[in-house]
Amino acid sequence: MIETPFARARSVVLPEWIDYNGHMNVGYYHVAFDTAAEPFFEWLGLTAEFRERHGSSTFALESHLHFVREVHAGDRLRFEARLLDHDHKRLHFYQEMFHETGGYLAATYESLTVHVDFATRRTSPMPEALSRRLAQVLAAHGALERPWQVGHVISTAPPRRR
């Protein structure tokens, strides 16, 4: 059974994450999403044991944040994650941040990572077992509706919902 979407990550907005506008500062959204990605990546198979055994990991290449509603100090957050795509070197994934008690979508995060060999510090193909696991997850997550934010281009025009 593949959890679709993956929904095990939780967090709390820390007081030091609040800016002069009284809400969570932009930079801490990256921190929160990055921290929430850790259990997702472990569930995918990118564990500490994997890194040790294979001498490799993934590095971020690009990410896109979409802010929907404010969150404030002490707010409890929950995250959902899904695999959007992968190839022999890259993972494309998407996360949503929800206000846990209010239930509303607060922000979304789309990211592309690349598999890197620690010895060369260069991209390298993922081990076959990881590729098989990703294919299984993608088959399940591919059934989810594709979020309109995925691939969104920054523009002064309002976002077009698909």
C-alpha positions, 0 to 999 in steps of 0.5 A: 500500500502506497500512501497517496499522498504522503502525509506524515510531516508536522511542524509548528511555526516558531516565534523566531520565524515571524517577521515585522509583518507579524507572520512567518517570514518567506525564508522560513517557508523554505525551512519548513518545507525542507524539514517536511521533505525529510520524512517523505524522502526517507519513505521513498528510500533516501535514508541515512543508510542509503547515503552511507551504503551508496555514497550518494544523496540528492541535492536541490536544483530548483524550487518554487514557493506559492504563498496562499494564506498567512501562518503565525507563531504557534500555528501547527502545520501539516504537510502532504507530499507527492512524487510528480516525476522522476528519471534516472537522476532527478526527482520532481516533487510537490508539497502542500502546507496546511494549517492543521487546526484551521484546515486551510492550504497555507502554501505549496512547494514544488522542487526538483532534486538531482542524485549526486555521487559524494566521491565526484560531487557530480550527478549520477544515476540512482541505484536500480532499487531506488528507481524501482521504488520511485516507479511504484510511488509515481504509479500511485501518486500519478493518479492524484489530480495535478496541482495547478501550481505545478510549473507555474510561471511568475507573472503579473497576470493572476494565476490561471487555474487549470 
